[in-house]
Every structure is written in structure tokens, then in C-alpha cells.
Amino acid sequence: MIKQAIIPLAGLGTRLLPLTSVFAKELLPINGKPGIEYILDECIDAGVTEIIFIISKKKEIIKKYFYNDNFYKSIIKKKKDPRIINEYKKILKYKKKIKFVYQNKPLGTGDAVLKTKKFIKNRYFLMLLPDDLIMKKNCSKDMIKLHKKYKASVMASMTVKKNNVNRWGIYSISKKIDKKNFIISDVIEKPNTREAPSNNAVIGRYILSKDIFKILKKQKKGKGGEIHITDSIRTMINNKFLFVGHKFSGKYLDCGSMDGYIKSTLEIAKL
Ligand code: UTP
């Protein structure tokens, strides 16, 4: 059963400067709703009951967003606005499910994941990267179904432009299961065009097993001097852990770059 999800939120968000100089990118509005709420809705709808946020001291504004009870209570007392009451109820619903852990130095996604080690209860958990929104179809739900069938780790994937491979984790396929699903035989973090085994990229949804923590503990720095989750996944694949790739059917929106964020706000309004 996948009941826990983890969400790394401790990155600096430099691609969205100047917006991120004083604000968390995950709270930026996308059609009137903070990006992180789309991610929370996806998790909850997929049956997740506990969501672990990995934040840093610099990003405590995220915690504050969910813990602003006194402010809401005083406003609701003065103004019995049903819209505000509903918004507060929604925040309370999210808050009940969220736990916070800290990664104060942004050493990389792998290091962020390692911070959740002692909180993970079952063998498998879900990880979502909040820059990647997948609309119209619940990708996490589909991946959980796949995980149940194959008792394996699962990664979401899509085809990207060949000249863009250096932005993603790029994988190779050893065997097709069906049109949308396949067995992954290797993955490389942000390869250059020559190194890339394909133009199939890993997108920010993962079902991982606790076994990754042992590998993460020993994980050396990789590209850009960061500890990447992709490098530990590669070790797991080499050690014969089964990783299934899933080509999702929803609409992908990249909210982590300025260009992508602007496009996402326009695209989502059309859905
Ligand atoms: P990215 O490296 O893609 O984004 O991390 P970033 O660091 O937030 O932003 P840029 O690249 O400077 O613009 C992917 C996800 O992993 C989290 C980020 O918050 C983001 O959600 N992350 C990254 C951490 O939690 N800790 C880290 O050390 C690095």
C-alpha cells in the first residue's frame, strides 16, 4: 500500500528569480491556486494519507501558509464570508496530512530524500517534484496501480526534444510491457546529447522503495556537485531492483522555469 508521499521543496528556485528571492515558487499562483495545492490534490486523490514536505529555514513561508490559523479565525469572526470559510477548511484538510522535515543546505534531491528516512513506514512511498504538474489525469494514481501489479518501483516518463536531454534524467528501456509501460535498464542524470541513451525523460513522479536510503547514505556528489536521486536509482537498477517506466497520459506543465511557469498559467486556464 502506498500511503505516504514525500515532496522535496528545499531547492533555491534560481530559475524563477526574481520571484523566488523572497517567495517560495511552490506558492506561486497558477490560475488562482498555489502550485503545491495541485500536487496535494493529486496525492490525496491517489489515496495518500500522509505527505512529508522537505523544506528549509529559508522556505518556512510554506509552513506558514498551512499554519495561519489565528489570522483566518480573526478574519472569519469579523467577516462571515463563505468563500474564506471554505478556503480555511481546505487548508485545515491539507494541514492534517502534512509533516515537515528540514534540509537546510540544498545539497541535491538525493540528500533531500534522505532526510525523510526515519519517517517512512511502509516499504514503498511516492515522491512528487512540485515543478512538474500533470493535469487531466492522476499520474500518481495510475503509477500506484502499476506498482500493485508489478510490486516494483515506478517512474513517470515522457519523450523530450533531443536537444533538451541535458535538463532531465534520461533512461533506456530493456523491455516493453505494453504501449505505456516498460522495464527500465538504465538512467543518467542530465546527460549531454552524445551521452544520452535516448530522449525518454524521467518526470517528477516516483514510487521508490526504502532500499534507496542505504544507497543514498553512500551516494557521492554528481553533476553540478549535487547529490542526485537519479544516481542512486541507477545503482538500484544495476543491483537488479525492478523499475517500471510509465508514459503518463495527462497534460504536462513545467512550472520550474520562468518560461514554463508563464506558459503553465496560460495553459491551465484553458483546461
Ligand atoms: P531543482 O534543482 O529542479 O529545482 O530541484 P530548484 O533547486 O528548486 O530550482 P532551480 O534549479 O535553482 O531553479 C527539483 C526539486 O527538488 C527540490 C526542489 O525544491 C525542487 O522541488 N530540491 C532540490 C530540494 O528539496 N533540495 C535540494 O537540495 C535540491
Residues whose N, C-alpha, C, O or C-beta is under 5 A from the ligand:
A	BS01	UTP	P8 L9 A10 G11 L12 G13 T14 R15 L16 I54 K105 P106 L107 G108 T109 A112 L129 P130 D131 G256
